[in-house]
Amino acid sequence: MIGLFSLAMMGLGVIAGSVAVILLKKSVSMSSLRELFFRGQFWGGVILFGVSLLLYVLVLQREKLSVVYPLGSTTYLVTTALSVKYLGEKMTPWKWLALGGIVVGVSLIAIGS
């Protein structure tokens, strides 16, 4: 069973990683590669990716990789929700099915640990 502290750090890491991807997507959509380095959104995304990585390493120090790694896949759920809300992306039945599969898989791993 994963500890409460680790679960909280993993949750923060998932959110940070998801927001990082959204910021990076928004910054590359509005800029050429040269302009990218002068955009705050780009650097915000990079910094949040770093925060996400550090939180992930912190959790890996305390928990089994076989439990932590699948929990990291919940980033797909959060990123998808954010991309629908902030980027106007559309969901298809196949995408819903895939996200459901992630939820089922993570749940089974959590039950098994």
Residue, then its C-alpha position, 0 to 999 in steps of 0.5 A: m500500500i502506498g503511503l499518504f505522503s507519497l500519494a499526495m506527492m504523486g498527485l502534485g506531480v501528476i498535476a504539475g506534469s499535466v499543467a506543464v504539457i498544456l503550457l508547452k502546447k500553448s507556447v509552441s502553438m503561438s511561436s516559432l522555435r526562436e521565439l519560444f525561448f522568450r515566452g513565459q509559458f514555455w519556461g513555466g512548462v519547463i519548470l513544472f516538468g522539473v517540479s514533477l520530476l523531483l516529486y516523482v523521484l521523491v516518491l520513488q525513494r519511498e515506494k515500489l516502482s511497480v506501484v508508482y509507475p502505473l500511478g503516473s499514468t493518471t497524468y493522461l487523465v488530467t492532461t486530457a481533461l485540461s486539453v479539453k477545457y483549455l485547448g478546446e480538444k474534442m473527445t471521441p468514444w475511442k479516447w473515452l474507452a482508452l481513458g477508462g482502460i487506464v482507470v481500470g488498470v491503475s485501480l487493479i494495480a492499487i488493489g493488488s498492492 
